[in-house]
Amino acid sequence: MGVVSRLLRRAFGPKLPALLQVRVSAGEGHHYWVTWKKIHPECQDPEFIRLVAHYYAKVLFNCGAKNDAMGQSAQVCLEFMRTLLRHSIADSTDVLNLANVGDTATFTSGVGERERWRAEATLHLVSMAQRHITTDFPMNTTAQQTVFSVFVLIQSALRQLSDPRDRQVLETVLRNMQAAYDGGVTWADLTNLALVPTRAMNDAILG
């Protein structure tokens, strides 16, 4: 169990209600697919947006600060996101190419694929405005797999969101997060792990 999970359990009790779960899988040659599972019966589409936002923040946090051993991976992930957000993505079906990772990673249905890697994430309810994410990455996870999974998840979430307004909110949330990180907010700070995606979502909704 991670430090963040332990702290939240102490603060909010033994168990936070789970809302939504996702599994990002990979087969041969960076072929990726995504499986979603609504856990709470009242889970609504905005939770897909929140999960993507918190997942992005968690991947950056796991990579560590700029000077850490994996800090360069966070910088690469941020640069891919900057490349992606040079485009309007709300109606995109080609996020991987727009982020400049499509020459290596491929989004597939998973049919006929043998799963060789997976990352799992669960979104939990803290309060009306706050969420917490728990993640499970394999011990042999590479930086490349982790970074690519962010953009695979964005593509999949866009497909899950049937309302164009929700897809636009997802794009706005990502832009808000990127503005925060580019503005100097430290992604490796434990406080910012939940604060950045939460503020990004609130600002996107409230305008």
C-alpha positions as CSV (number, residue, x, y, z in Angstrom):
1,M,0.0,0.0,0.0
2,G,1.4,3.4,-1.0
3,V,2.0,6.4,1.4
4,V,-0.9,8.4,-0.1
5,S,-3.3,5.5,0.5
6,R,-2.2,5.1,4.1
7,L,-2.6,8.7,4.8
8,L,-6.1,8.8,3.3
9,R,-7.1,5.7,5.2
10,R,-6.1,7.4,8.4
11,A,-7.9,10.6,7.6
12,F,-11.1,9.2,6.1
13,G,-11.5,5.8,7.7
14,P,-10.8,2.2,6.6
15,K,-12.3,2.4,3.1
16,L,-13.2,5.1,0.6
17,P,-16.1,4.3,-1.7
18,A,-14.9,3.1,-5.1
19,L,-16.6,4.7,-8.1
20,L,-14.8,3.6,-11.3
21,Q,-12.0,1.2,-12.2
22,V,-9.9,0.9,-15.3
23,R,-7.3,-1.5,-16.6
24,V,-4.8,-0.6,-19.3
25,S,-3.3,-3.7,-21.0
26,A,-0.5,-4.1,-23.4
27,G,0.4,-7.0,-25.7
28,E,3.2,-7.5,-28.2
29,G,4.8,-4.4,-29.7
30,H,3.1,-1.8,-27.6
31,H,-0.4,-2.8,-28.6
32,Y,-2.7,-1.3,-25.9
33,W,-6.3,-1.7,-25.0
34,V,-8.5,-0.5,-22.1
35,T,-11.2,-2.1,-19.9
36,W,-13.5,0.0,-17.8
37,K,-15.7,-1.1,-14.9
38,K,-18.2,1.1,-13.1
39,I,-18.2,0.0,-9.5
40,H,-20.7,2.4,-8.0
41,P,-24.2,2.2,-9.5
42,E,-24.5,6.0,-9.6
43,C,-21.2,6.5,-11.3
44,Q,-21.6,9.2,-14.0
45,D,-19.6,10.1,-17.0
46,P,-17.6,13.0,-15.3
47,E,-15.9,10.3,-13.3
48,F,-14.1,9.1,-16.4
49,I,-12.7,12.6,-16.7
50,R,-11.6,12.7,-13.1
51,L,-9.9,9.3,-13.4
52,V,-7.9,10.3,-16.4
53,A,-6.8,13.5,-14.7
54,H,-5.8,11.8,-11.5
55,Y,-4.1,9.0,-13.5
56,Y,-2.0,11.6,-15.3
57,A,-1.0,13.3,-12.1
58,K,-0.2,9.9,-10.5
59,V,2.1,8.9,-13.4
60,L,4.0,12.1,-13.1
61,F,4.2,11.7,-9.3
62,N,5.5,8.2,-9.6
63,C,8.2,9.3,-12.0
64,G,9.5,11.7,-9.4
65,A,11.1,15.1,-9.5
66,K,13.3,16.4,-12.3
67,N,16.5,15.3,-10.6
68,D,15.2,11.8,-9.7
69,A,16.3,8.7,-11.6
70,M,13.0,8.6,-13.5
71,G,12.4,12.4,-13.5
72,Q,13.3,12.5,-17.2
73,S,10.3,10.2,-17.9
74,A,8.0,12.8,-16.3
75,Q,9.5,15.5,-18.6
76,V,8.9,13.3,-21.6
77,C,5.3,12.7,-20.6
78,L,4.8,16.4,-20.2
79,E,6.3,17.1,-23.6
80,F,4.0,14.5,-25.2
81,M,1.0,16.2,-23.5
82,R,2.2,19.6,-24.8
83,T,2.3,18.2,-28.3
84,L,-1.1,16.7,-27.9
85,L,-2.7,19.9,-26.7
86,R,-1.5,21.8,-29.7
87,H,-4.6,20.3,-31.2
88,S,-8.3,20.2,-30.4
89,I,-8.8,16.7,-29.0
90,A,-12.4,16.6,-27.9
91,D,-13.5,14.8,-31.0
92,S,-10.2,13.1,-31.8
93,T,-9.9,9.4,-32.6
94,D,-6.2,9.6,-33.0
95,V,-4.8,10.8,-29.7
96,L,-1.6,8.7,-30.0
97,N,-0.6,10.2,-33.3
98,L,-1.4,13.8,-32.1
99,A,0.8,13.2,-29.1
100,N,3.6,11.9,-31.3
101,V,3.6,8.4,-29.8
102,G,1.6,6.7,-32.5
103,D,4.7,5.5,-34.3
104,T,5.4,3.2,-31.4
105,A,2.1,2.7,-29.5
106,T,-1.1,1.4,-31.0
107,F,-4.6,1.5,-29.6
108,T,-6.5,-1.8,-30.2
109,S,-9.6,-3.6,-29.2
110,G,-7.5,-6.3,-27.4
111,V,-9.3,-9.1,-29.3
112,G,-6.8,-11.9,-30.0
113,E,-4.1,-10.1,-28.0
114,R,-2.1,-11.8,-25.3
115,E,-1.8,-9.5,-22.3
116,R,1.8,-9.0,-21.3
117,W,1.5,-5.9,-19.1
118,R,-1.3,-4.2,-17.3
119,A,-1.8,-1.1,-15.1
120,E,-4.9,-0.8,-12.9
121,A,-6.5,2.3,-11.4
122,T,-9.5,2.8,-9.1
123,L,-11.1,6.2,-8.5
124,H,-12.5,6.7,-5.0
125,L,-14.9,9.2,-3.5
126,V,-13.5,11.5,-0.9
127,S,-16.1,14.3,-1.0
128,M,-18.4,15.9,-3.6
129,A,-15.5,17.7,-5.2
130,Q,-12.6,15.5,-4.2
131,R,-11.4,12.1,-5.5
132,H,-8.5,9.8,-4.7
133,I,-6.9,7.3,-7.1
134,T,-5.2,4.1,-6.2
135,T,-3.0,2.4,-8.8
136,D,-1.3,-0.9,-9.4
137,F,1.7,-1.0,-11.7
138,P,3.7,-4.2,-12.3
139,M,7.2,-4.3,-10.8
140,N,8.7,-4.7,-14.2
141,T,6.9,-1.7,-15.6
142,T,9.0,0.4,-18.0
143,A,8.9,4.2,-18.2
144,Q,7.7,3.9,-21.8
145,Q,4.8,1.7,-20.9
146,T,3.7,4.0,-18.1
147,V,3.9,7.2,-20.2
148,F,2.1,5.6,-23.2
149,S,-0.6,4.4,-20.9
150,V,-1.6,8.0,-20.2
151,F,-2.4,8.7,-23.8
152,V,-4.1,5.4,-24.4
153,L,-6.3,6.2,-21.4
154,I,-7.2,9.6,-22.9
155,Q,-8.2,8.0,-26.2
156,S,-10.3,5.4,-24.5
157,A,-12.0,7.9,-22.2
158,L,-13.0,10.1,-25.2
159,R,-14.7,7.1,-26.7
160,Q,-16.6,6.5,-23.5
161,L,-17.9,10.0,-23.3
162,S,-21.0,10.3,-25.5
163,D,-21.8,13.9,-24.7
164,P,-19.6,16.4,-26.7
165,R,-19.7,18.7,-23.7
166,D,-18.0,16.0,-21.5
167,R,-15.3,15.5,-24.1
168,Q,-14.7,19.2,-24.1
169,V,-14.4,19.2,-20.3
170,L,-11.8,16.5,-20.5
171,E,-9.8,18.6,-22.9
172,T,-10.1,21.6,-20.7
173,V,-9.1,19.7,-17.6
174,L,-5.9,18.5,-19.4
175,R,-5.2,22.0,-20.5
176,N,-5.7,23.3,-16.9
177,M,-3.3,20.7,-15.5
178,Q,-0.7,21.4,-18.2
179,A,-0.9,25.1,-17.4
180,A,-0.3,24.4,-13.7
181,Y,2.7,22.2,-14.4
182,D,4.2,24.5,-17.0
183,G,3.6,27.4,-14.5
184,G,5.8,25.8,-12.0
185,V,3.6,23.6,-9.9
186,T,5.6,20.6,-8.7
187,W,4.1,17.3,-9.8
188,A,6.3,15.3,-7.4
189,D,4.8,17.1,-4.4
190,L,2.4,14.9,-2.5
191,T,0.1,17.8,-1.9
192,N,-0.3,18.5,-5.6
193,L,-1.0,14.8,-6.4
194,A,-4.7,15.4,-5.8
195,L,-4.8,19.2,-5.8
196,V,-3.8,19.7,-9.4
197,P,-6.5,17.4,-11.0
198,T,-9.1,18.5,-8.5
199,R,-8.6,22.2,-9.3
200,A,-8.4,21.5,-13.0
201,M,-11.7,19.7,-12.9
202,N,-13.4,22.4,-10.8
203,D,-12.2,25.2,-13.0
204,A,-13.3,23.3,-16.1
205,I,-16.8,22.9,-14.8
206,L,-17.2,26.3,-13.2
207,G,-15.6,28.1,-16.1
